[in-house]
């Protein structure tokens, strides 16, 4: 419900920023022909940005209403994202030149197709909310009662969603391409505004929705199982112009009506997003290490006694301590997700430049080697989150996502 503080959401944001880092490290090997890398990459990209953007809209609406929907507060946000975009673009440019051979003495601030696009997205998505500052300011939640101002706000957000869906056709003549990352701004806008709508509804994150989690889990499973036949449809994951989607070898129906593919993608991505939130909240609330590992009647417990391990397994291996520490780390990464986002990509670029991926780019390697490298990328991503998710860096970027 509106205004509630859910601890699991902080941990979920930390989980998502970890996936952002891991996804960027998997990017150079996503088309290497090795299923472990490709399925992991596209599985992450199927939902991680929609989930992050959805939560951005959810938290923005809470802050927006709390501050009285004041234009001055909104302009403060816009200035902040504008400055962050120029900072990140400038920061990454030397690495682009060194690692990828970029040309020119200065970055091209008007065109963007890499990491800084998200800051432009936050800028434009919130800029479009400026008319809401002139709606009657009140505390009545969207969808709660018949207040005409609240209905008007809801209809305005739905209008923005509808316009963003049709905006994917604006580049049919190739005039915009990656200008101000407008392709992704329009492509992912529905998730931001759906998050805003949910923030002021009667929805409660504390209520478990097993049916929705099942839908998301089955959707992800089917996508991974039938990935070879669905790979050409994954272009929609990037929020690109519809003309790029239509060029892929997909069904002629979707080539003619790519907007329908984007409409279908919205519940698909949000379903998978909720599935992972459901998993995190489930493990956070139910101490399975005590229910399964600690039971004398359990197979695992019996195996432990056979091996000479006495006492509860959670005492032997400190499962409670490990889980609590993991929960704290995820919450911390969620709180400091901005600085992790801003500073992680140069590490990936330098790793690529130093030949970290060269062993996997030209030949398919044995599965054990793939698994070891994947585990290394997992560990490297976690270490980066630990190093960058610090209060000292957070002071440079005090705004919360």
Secondary structure, 3 states (H helix, E strand, C coil): CCCCCCHHHHHHHHHHHHHHHHHHHHHHHCCCCCHHHHHHHHHHHCCHHHHHHHHHHHHHHHHHHHCCCCHHHHHHHHHHHHHHHHHHHHHHHHHHHHHHCCCCCCCCCCECCCCCHHHHHHHHHHHCCHHHHHCCCCCCCCCCCCCHHHHHHHHHHHHHHHHHHHHHHCCCCCCCCCECCHHHHHHHHHHHHHHHHHHCCCCCCCCCCHHHHHHHHHHHHHHHHCHHHHHHHHHHHHCCCHHHHHCCCCCHHHHHCHHHHHHHHHHHHHHHHHHHHHHHHHHHHCCHHHHHHCCCCCHHHHHHHHCCCCCCHHHHHCHHHHHHHHHHHHHHHHHCHHHHHHHCHHHHHHHHHCCCCHHHHCCCCCHHHHHHHHHHHHHHHHHHHHHHCCHHHHCCCCCCC
